Amino acid sequence: MTYAYLLVAILSEVIATSALKATEGFTRLWPLVIVVIGYGVAFFCLSLTLRTIPVGVVYALWSGIGIVLIALVGWFLYRQALDVPAILGIGLILAGVLVINLFSRTVGH
């Protein structure tokens, strides 16, 4: 169940961050409501994962996967192109997430 909470936390954060751009500096109400609810759900679910996985690992997974997903949202939804160094950097972040999940005994598989 811990990974389900982590997944909900990541997806909620990605939705909130994506809506943050649409608030246009907190001047649009409904995107702002999505931001507040999204971050609230994200942090609540993130706190539940901390019951069983160390905070450093949880944060690495949450932020790493979130970065990759936000980059994809920016690319597809907002048409924000990524150059080669950005793609390589995001690839390295993804590689780090995979190393943690596949090889770390800290995660608690």
C-alpha positions as CSV (number, residue, x, y, z in Angstrom):
1,M,0.0,0.0,0.0
2,T,3.0,2.3,0.6
3,Y,3.8,2.5,-3.1
4,A,0.1,3.3,-3.9
5,Y,0.3,6.3,-1.5
6,L,3.6,7.3,-3.2
7,L,2.1,7.1,-6.6
8,V,-0.9,9.2,-5.6
9,A,1.4,11.7,-4.0
10,I,3.5,11.9,-7.2
11,L,0.5,12.2,-9.5
12,S,-1.2,14.8,-7.3
13,E,2.0,16.9,-7.2
14,V,2.3,16.7,-11.0
15,I,-1.3,17.8,-11.4
16,A,-0.9,20.6,-9.0
17,T,2.3,21.8,-10.5
18,S,0.8,21.6,-14.0
19,A,-2.2,23.7,-12.8
20,L,0.2,26.2,-11.2
21,K,1.2,27.6,-14.6
22,A,-2.5,28.0,-15.4
23,T,-3.2,30.2,-12.3
24,E,-1.3,33.0,-14.1
25,G,0.2,34.3,-10.9
26,F,-2.7,33.2,-8.7
27,T,-5.1,35.4,-10.6
28,R,-7.4,32.5,-11.8
29,L,-9.5,30.8,-9.2
30,W,-10.2,27.3,-10.5
31,P,-6.6,26.4,-11.4
32,L,-5.6,27.8,-7.9
33,V,-8.2,25.4,-6.3
34,I,-6.6,22.5,-8.2
35,V,-3.2,23.6,-7.0
36,V,-4.2,23.8,-3.3
37,I,-6.1,20.5,-3.4
38,G,-3.4,18.7,-5.4
39,Y,-0.5,19.8,-3.1
40,G,-2.6,18.9,-0.1
41,V,-3.3,15.4,-1.3
42,A,0.3,15.1,-2.4
43,F,1.8,16.0,1.0
44,F,-0.8,13.9,2.9
45,C,0.0,10.8,0.8
46,L,3.7,11.6,1.0
47,S,3.5,11.6,4.8
48,L,1.9,8.2,4.7
49,T,4.8,6.7,2.8
50,L,7.2,8.0,5.4
51,R,5.8,5.4,7.9
52,T,7.8,2.6,6.1
53,I,10.3,4.2,3.8
54,P,13.1,6.5,4.9
55,V,12.6,10.2,4.1
56,G,15.6,10.5,1.8
57,V,14.5,7.6,-0.3
58,V,10.9,8.8,-0.5
59,Y,11.9,12.3,-1.4
60,A,14.3,11.0,-4.1
61,L,11.6,8.9,-5.7
62,W,8.9,11.6,-5.3
63,S,11.0,14.4,-6.7
64,G,12.8,12.3,-9.4
65,I,9.7,10.8,-10.9
66,G,7.9,14.1,-10.5
67,I,10.6,15.9,-12.5
68,V,10.3,13.4,-15.3
69,L,6.5,13.6,-15.4
70,I,6.5,17.4,-15.2
71,A,9.0,17.6,-18.1
72,L,6.7,15.4,-20.1
73,V,3.6,17.5,-19.2
74,G,5.5,20.7,-20.1
75,W,6.5,19.2,-23.4
76,F,3.1,17.8,-24.4
77,L,0.7,20.3,-22.7
78,Y,2.6,23.6,-22.9
79,R,4.7,22.8,-25.9
80,Q,7.9,23.5,-24.0
81,A,10.8,22.0,-25.9
82,L,13.7,20.3,-24.1
83,D,17.2,20.5,-25.5
84,V,19.7,17.6,-25.4
85,P,21.4,18.6,-22.1
86,A,17.9,18.8,-20.4
87,I,16.9,15.4,-21.8
88,L,20.2,13.9,-20.7
89,G,19.8,15.3,-17.2
90,I,16.3,14.1,-16.9
91,G,17.5,10.7,-18.1
92,L,20.1,10.6,-15.3
93,I,17.5,11.5,-12.8
94,L,15.4,8.6,-14.1
95,A,18.4,6.3,-13.9
96,G,18.9,7.3,-10.3
97,V,15.3,6.4,-9.5
98,L,15.7,3.0,-11.1
99,V,18.9,2.4,-9.2
100,I,17.2,3.2,-5.9
101,N,14.2,0.9,-6.7
102,L,16.1,-2.0,-8.2
103,F,19.2,-2.2,-6.0
104,S,18.7,-0.4,-2.7
105,R,17.9,-2.4,0.4
106,T,16.8,0.7,2.1
107,V,13.5,0.8,0.1
108,G,12.3,-2.3,1.8
109,H,11.3,-4.6,-1.0
